[in-house]
Amino acid sequence: MATLTAPARKTAPPGVLAGRAVRKLLVLAVAAAVLVPLAHARWASGAWPTELTVDVSGPLGRASDWIIDNRDGHPLFLYFFGHVSNAVVVCVRAVYLALLAVGWAGVTATGALVAWRAAGVRAALGTAAAFLACGLLGMWVPTMQTLALMAVAVIASVVVGALLGLAGGLSARTDRALRPVLDTMQVLPAFAYLLPVVLVFGIGVPAAVLATVVYAAPPMARLTALGLRGADKEVLEAVESLGTTARQRLLTARVPLARKELLLGLNQTIMMALSMAVIASVIGAGGLGDRVYQALASVDVGAALAAGIPIVLLAVVLDRVTGAAGERAGEPGGSPLTWLYALAAAAAAAVAGRLAGALEWPDAWTADIAGPVNRAVDWMTGHLYSGVPVVGGTADWAGHFTTWALDPVRDGLQALPWWAVLLIVAAPAWLIGTWRTALTAVLAMAATGVLGVWEPSLDTLSQVLAAVAVTLVLGFATGVAAARSDRFERLLRPVLDVFQTMPQFVYLIPVVALFGVGRAPAVAAAVVYALPAVVRITAQGLRQVDPAALESARSLGATSGQQLRQVQLPLARPALLLAVNQGVVLVLAVVIVGGLVGGGALGYDVVFGLAQGDLATGLVAGAAIVCLGLMLDRVTQPTGRRAGKGA
């Protein structure tokens, strides 16, 4: 019998064909040899064929006109959207008036006591200091406006996300159906869906809240579904053996087991909602975001920073508190009476503040930082913009980067035939994934041509590639340094926190002041925004390398550099690939902001569509950005499928 089964074993291909990647490259080469002459004969010009373009401006324009004509009289607007809008306004106003009624002492005490009960003494002290800093900067009332809007938006996002996650966690088919919807909600630039929201709800708080919900609900939905699907099977079987119903199993087993994921989803939803504070101000959200946006319009860096710092403080405090609460989930907690004591102490502080007349933050307790900041920016602009001996000024750097990096990449991409671009996209997607990955990437890239924005998409792609290259060089170098030095990592952490939570509009002003207007400052803004995530993921990946492998390398006499190159970097490859993927996605997210400072391309089209009320231009450009994001995600993120699984 052994002699009969032996021939059934597959033998490995000989020589250079033994590698899977080599065989894939060979297949790609054969396919290119066959398809390229045919494509060149059919489309010799290389430009995207007009017969493959679909004009969607007509239907979108008619939809926009219908909304405008029927917004005041159609039953859909009167009896559904109107009630939704009124409910949002009532909720936000109620929370805002409650915060003002409690006063600054009551709000500070309540926040500190809740943070103490949820995350410990250090978080309580940080929360109190953050609220006091908001008052010292003269931003107490705008902070309360933003806090009221964010509270309503976060609650709505958590409810919507939890319901979607519940459906996805209990049904694999529903999860597969929701995945592309959540991808679109998360990748579609906020400016792109601000326009239809404004068309339906008008300028004001309702549109800002609903736009925030669209942006902030996906993390809650994903993590809820992940937590429910990852519940311990043995626990579920034990609960089921007791004769419980499906609802009882959900409430008594699945949800408690997913508590950490739910709290992480809350954490991410809060961070995403706060990141929308400035963008939502464009459509009348008010609060801190409106102050930042007004400062941007008047190029007042000091005022923008004074309003941006409270947003950062709120983001950092809420991140620390919810993160610590998530880490402590499942641990034995204190007595439930401590919550009552905390609330009683907060109520006492609020009553004492009212009796003392300390509702509004005293004007005498404010510090003006706008003047010194603006003087510092003026000095930097005057001394660093140009004329610096030997190294040149920042304007020279921007010009050289545009001439030697941005222009060649853009011109090279636009000079390639469209079918060559699709082949280039397919190659890395297939090499690191499967044929389905490559097909998805190719179709996503081709969709930009079908939408009629092939050339602007390539322009945007060139900016993304240049920004990603700079981000990865700086991010990997900084991440390696942070992984090798605990002291450097501790010093770097608050800097990364500020960079990651500071609204993009705030640091856009000094970037423009230093680099001027154009594609170079747009790339610089994208690098600043994406760098923290790359640094964190790189450092974490290197730190999590198996200590036994490092010890073995040291015992063999490997130097520190050899350990890094030959042990840490190869073993941290999944984390490094994830850092590349996140860098690409985050850089692409700033492409809209780049359109405001001369970045042009798709970012400018989205902003122009919002400013002019042109639904077709804004949504088409936004959809093209989604397609670019999907393509870059597939090209930079391995599927994890290896031998024997459809490569």
Rosetta blueprint (number, residue, H / E / L):
1 M L
2 A H
3 T H
4 L H
5 T H
6 A H
7 P H
8 A H
9 R L
10 K L
11 T L
12 A L
13 P L
14 P L
15 G H
16 V H
17 L H
18 A H
19 G L
20 R H
21 A H
22 V H
23 R H
24 K H
25 L H
26 L H
27 V H
28 L H
29 A H
30 V H
31 A H
32 A H
33 A H
34 V H
35 L H
36 V H
37 P H
38 L H
39 A H
40 H H
41 A H
42 R H
43 W L
44 A L
45 S L
46 G L
47 A L
48 W L
49 P L
50 T H
51 E H
52 L H
53 T L
54 V L
55 D L
56 V L
57 S H
58 G H
59 P H
60 L H
61 G H
62 R H
63 A H
64 S H
65 D H
66 W H
67 I H
68 I H
69 D H
70 N H
71 R L
72 D L
73 G L
74 H L
75 P H
76 L H
77 F H
78 L H
79 Y H
80 F H
81 F H
82 G H
83 H H
84 V H
85 S H
86 N H
87 A H
88 V H
89 V H
90 V H
91 C H
92 V H
93 R H
94 A H
95 V H
96 Y H
97 L H
98 A H
99 L H
100 L H
101 A H
102 V H
103 G H
104 W H
105 A H
106 G H
107 V H
108 T H
109 A H
110 T H
111 G H
112 A H
113 L H
114 V H
115 A H
116 W H
117 R H
118 A H
119 A H
120 G L
121 V H
122 R H
123 A H
124 A H
125 L H
126 G H
127 T H
128 A H
129 A H
130 A H
131 F H
132 L H
133 A H
134 C H
135 G H
136 L H
137 L L
138 G L
139 M L
140 W H
141 V H
142 P H
143 T H
144 M H
145 Q H
146 T H
147 L H
148 A H
149 L H
150 M H
151 A H
152 V H
153 A H
154 V H
155 I H
156 A H
157 S H
158 V H
159 V H
160 V H
161 G H
162 A H
163 L H
164 L H
165 G H
166 L H
167 A H
168 G H
169 G H
170 L H
171 S L
172 A H
173 R H
174 T H
175 D H
176 R H
177 A H
178 L H
179 R H
180 P H
181 V H
182 L H
183 D H
184 T H
185 M H
186 Q H
187 V H
188 L L
189 P L
190 A H
191 F H
192 A H
193 Y H
194 L H
195 L H
196 P H
197 V H
198 V H
199 L H
200 V H
201 F H
202 G L
203 I L
204 G L
205 V H
206 P H
207 A H
208 A H
209 V H
210 L H
211 A H
212 T H
213 V H
214 V H
215 Y H
216 A H
217 A H
218 P H
219 P H
220 M H
221 A H
222 R H
223 L H
224 T H
225 A H
226 L H
227 G H
228 L H
229 R H
230 G L
231 A L
232 D L
233 K H
234 E H
235 V H
236 L H
237 E H
238 A H
239 V H
240 E H
241 S H
242 L L
243 G L
244 T L
245 T L
246 A H
247 R H
248 Q H
249 R H
250 L H
251 L H
252 T H
253 A H
254 R H
255 V H
256 P H
257 L H
258 A L
259 R H
260 K H
261 E H
262 L H
263 L H
264 L H
265 G H
266 L H
267 N H
268 Q H
269 T H
270 I H
271 M H
272 M H
273 A H
274 L H
275 S H
276 M L
277 A H
278 V H
279 I H
280 A H
281 S H
282 V L
283 I L
284 G L
285 A L
286 G L
287 G H
288 L H
289 G H
290 D H
291 R H
292 V H
293 Y H
294 Q H
295 A H
296 L H
297 A H
298 S L
299 V L
300 D L
301 V H
302 G H
303 A H
304 A H
305 L H
306 A H
307 A H
308 G H
309 I H
310 P H
311 I H
312 V H
313 L H
314 L H
315 A H
316 V H
317 V H
318 L H
319 D H
320 R H
321 V H
322 T H
323 G H
324 A H
325 A H
326 G H
327 E H
328 R L
329 A L
330 G L
331 E L
332 P L
333 G L
334 G L
335 S L
336 P L
337 L H
338 T H
339 W H
340 L H
341 Y H
342 A H
343 L H
344 A H
345 A H
346 A H
347 A H
348 A H
349 A H
350 A H
351 V H
352 A H
353 G H
354 R H
355 L H
356 A L
357 G L
358 A L
359 L L
360 E L
361 W L
362 P L
363 D H
364 A H
365 W H
366 T L
367 A L
368 D L
369 I L
370 A H
371 G H
372 P H
373 V H
374 N H
375 R H
376 A H
377 V H
378 D H
379 W H
380 M H
381 T H
382 G H
383 H H
384 L H
385 Y L
386 S L
387 G L
388 V L
389 P L
390 V L
391 V L
392 G L
393 G L
394 T H
395 A H
396 D H
397 W H
398 A H
399 G H
400 H H
401 F H
402 T H
403 T H
404 W H
405 A H
406 L H
407 D H
408 P H
409 V H
410 R H
411 D H
412 G H
413 L H
414 Q H
415 A H
416 L L
417 P L
418 W H
419 W H
420 A H
421 V H
422 L H
423 L H
424 I H
425 V H
426 A H
427 A H
428 P H
429 A H
430 W H
431 L H
432 I H
433 G L
434 T L
435 W H
436 R H
437 T H
438 A H
439 L H
440 T H
441 A H
442 V H
443 L H
444 A H
445 M H
446 A H
447 A H
448 T H
449 G H
450 V H
451 L L
452 G L
453 V L
454 W H
455 E H
456 P H
457 S H
458 L H
459 D H
460 T H
461 L H
462 S H
463 Q H
464 V H
465 L H
466 A H
467 A H
468 V H
469 A H
470 V H
471 T H
472 L H
473 V H
474 L H
475 G H
476 F H
477 A H
478 T H
479 G H
480 V H
481 A H
482 A H
483 A H
484 R H
485 S L
486 D H
487 R H
488 F H
489 E H
490 R H
491 L H
492 L H
493 R H
494 P H
495 V H
496 L H
497 D H
498 V H
499 F H
500 Q H
501 T H
502 M L
503 P L
504 Q H
505 F H
506 V H
507 Y H
508 L H
509 I H
510 P H
511 V H
512 V H
513 A H
514 L H
515 F H
516 G L
517 V L
518 G L
519 R H
520 A H
521 P H
522 A H
523 V H
524 A H
525 A H
526 A H
527 V H
528 V H
529 Y H
530 A H
531 L H
532 P H
533 A H
534 V H
535 V H
536 R H
537 I H
538 T H
539 A H
540 Q H
541 G H
542 L H
543 R H
544 Q L
545 V L
546 D L
547 P H
548 A H
549 A H
550 L H
551 E H
552 S H
553 A H
554 R H
555 S H
556 L L
557 G L
558 A L
559 T L
560 S H
561 G H
562 Q H
563 Q H
564 L H
565 R H
566 Q H
567 V H
568 Q H
569 L H
570 P H
571 L H
572 A L
573 R H
574 P H
575 A H
576 L H
577 L H
578 L H
579 A H
580 V H
581 N H
582 Q H
583 G H
584 V H
585 V H
586 L H
587 V H
588 L H
589 A H
590 V L
591 V H
592 I H
593 V H
594 G H
595 G H
596 L H
597 V L
598 G L
599 G L
600 G L
601 A H
602 L H
603 G H
604 Y H
605 D H
606 V H
607 V H
608 F H
609 G H
610 L H
611 A H
612 Q H
613 G L
614 D L
615 L H
616 A H
617 T H
618 G H
619 L H
620 V H
621 A H
622 G H
623 A H
624 A H
625 I H
626 V H
627 C H
628 L H
629 G H
630 L H
631 M H
632 L H
633 D H
634 R H
635 V H
636 T H
637 Q L
638 P L
639 T L
640 G L
641 R L
642 R L
643 A L
644 G L
645 K L
646 G L
647 A L
